[in-house]
Amino acid sequence: MVVGLMAQTKKHIETIATHAGTKPEAVTGAVTTPIFYTSTYAQESPGVHKGFEYSRSHNPTRFALEDAIAALEDGPDGTGAAKGFAFASGLAATTTVMQLFGQGDHVVVCDDVYGGTYRLFDKVLKRNGFQFSFVDLTDPKALAAAYRPETKAIWVETPTNPLLKVIDLTAVAEFARAKKIVSIVDNTFATPIFQRPLEHGIDIIVHSTTKYLNGHADVVGGAVVARDPALIERLRFLQNAIGGVASPMDSFLTLRGLRTLPLRMERHDRNARQIADWLTTRKEISKVIYPGLTSHPQHALAKKQMSGFGGMISCEVAGGLEASKRLMTRTRIFLCAESLGGFESLVNHPAIMTHASVEPEARRKLGITDGLIRLSVGVEHVDDLIADLEQAMAG
Ligand SMILES: *Cc1c(COP(=O)(O)O)cnc(C)c1O
């Protein structure tokens, strides 16, 4: 019923997040989708069933999550044509999408991608005959320069991790359309609350739902969304053929998490803006990178294509490696941990932690210095977060 209503009338993103994907369960009227822990479904006679055959292919809990993520990415102005697919991890989602391509195909990738994505492309898919160019796509001319006749796709993260570079989604989508190749955006950092790549003409969206979408630091998961019917059919086939699907329990938890996504993103964004401003006043910090600061090189673009700047801040500690490590061992609220996007504040050292799989030489070229730390600003009270950083810097 709710789903039917959603299709008829335009709804705001908060309302979509609250209801999308779920309708009262058929037998009892339960308002949340139950966790359908079953591997298979009884058939009346061979081939006669209710549309559910085997849980890798069909699972009602996973379907509810997939519909919700698709509705969020489709957005209030969407056509309703978006379809979502949920995976066991962000990298399982990425692996599946990349099987749209094959041996000899070339993919242009933004240089500052998530470390695990870089490792998958560089260490695994290259061995399968894929070719990659990792280029700085904040330079509008870089895309055309990297393009070759065998280029089949463009892979973009924006904002990037950890340098928070912002890439022009409309320009990427237009280039891909002109060349008849596939544009893919990892929307993990911005989430559909702040950025909807489909509205810019991007073909495929990838998420690590481990991060903001679930938001509670208790699930590893991934998702893919597309609007084009041919791409949807290919992705549906690949999800089932490769089999890296999200479990019923993880689907349930992620669906529960994303109901509060707009609320959480609002707070992450508000806290991060204040903390970024505060960090710029500190002598212990030599550089603050946050798309919401006017000092950010792509601040104007971020303002244009995002409706919020998000909860991620990177900054350079003036004393380099030792000073940054010292700060990170002294925070009490900011936990030193990998990952991001949960309700709790985390601090990460990219060179040692998340981006250790990127060679030191490549890291230096990108600007991931030994003094760089990345904050995932949580939903705590901002005064407590600032006080925590302040005491960690003192003495
Ligand atoms: C974490 C992350 C991934 C990988 O997702 P997993 O769920 O850890 O497999 C991909 N992209 C970005 C931007 C991420 O932060």
The ligand as an SDF file (V2000), in Angstrom:
LIG
                    3D

 15 15  0  0  0  0  0  0  0  0999 V2000
   34.4880    0.7920    2.4560 C   0  0  0  0  0  0  0  0  0  0  0  0
   34.4170    1.2660    1.0820 C   0  0  0  0  0  0  0  0  0  0  0  0
   34.3260    0.3640   -0.0010 C   0  0  0  0  0  0  0  0  0  0  0  0
   34.3860   -1.1300    0.1720 C   0  0  0  0  0  0  0  0  0  0  0  0
   33.3020   -1.6220    0.8540 O   0  0  0  0  0  0  0  0  0  0  0  0
   33.3180   -2.8950    1.8280 P   0  0  0  0  0  0  0  0  0  0  0  0
   31.9350   -2.9300    2.3430 O   0  0  0  0  0  0  0  0  0  0  0  0
   34.3620   -2.6560    2.8620 O   0  0  0  0  0  0  0  0  0  0  0  0
   33.6570   -4.0840    0.9730 O   0  0  0  0  0  0  0  0  0  0  0  0
   34.1930    0.9070   -1.2680 C   0  0  0  0  0  0  0  0  0  0  0  0
   34.1710    2.2420   -1.4770 N   0  0  0  0  0  0  0  0  0  0  0  0
   34.2770    3.1200   -0.4630 C   0  0  0  0  0  0  0  0  0  0  0  0
   34.2350    4.5750   -0.7620 C   0  0  0  0  0  0  0  0  0  0  0  0
   34.3990    2.6670    0.8400 C   0  0  0  0  0  0  0  0  0  0  0  0
   34.5190    3.5490    1.8270 O   0  0  0  0  0  0  0  0  0  0  0  0
  1  2  1  0
  2  3  1  0
  2 14  2  0
  3  4  1  0
  3 10  2  0
  4  5  1  0
  5  6  1  0
  6  7  2  0
  6  8  1  0
  6  9  1  0
 10 11  1  0
 11 12  2  0
 12 13  1  0
 12 14  1  0
 14 15  1  0
M  END
$$$$
